[in-house]
């Protein structure tokens, strides 16, 4: 149970850092999750910017719990900061690819430009590194 709580907390911290970075280097538009909400709520992404941000926060927190449970199930150890950051980096890349291919293109039907893809990739890599660092420092161990 402690690993799930640590995963939720780590996911929250990593999502907050990721979101701040997204706001700094992004174009100021709504997150892709707003387009997902808009698709099912019949509106524009701008109409659903805040619900999109909340959905993104929920995804990030839950992804942290998946990391916390999944890494030990694969027989890997998060006690070393270098290993945890490395695993977090790999996880961030996996989330980036899944987000770009599955969510953005297949589910939402977006065809993002190069700048959007660069920002999207960067913030997901940062998410993974922060998540790994959170575990590697043993804050909630």
MOQUIFEN-V582037 format. One record per run of one state. SS is the DSSP state (2 for helix, 1 for strand, 0 for the rest). FROM is the first residue (numbers start at 1). LEN is the number of residues. If there is no record, write none. Layout:
BEGIN
ss:from:len
SS:FROM:LEN
SS:FROM:LEN
END
This chain:
BEGIN
ss:from:len
0:1:1
2:2:24
0:26:6
2:32:10
0:42:3
2:45:29
0:74:7
2:81:28
0:109:5
2:114:23
0:137:5
END
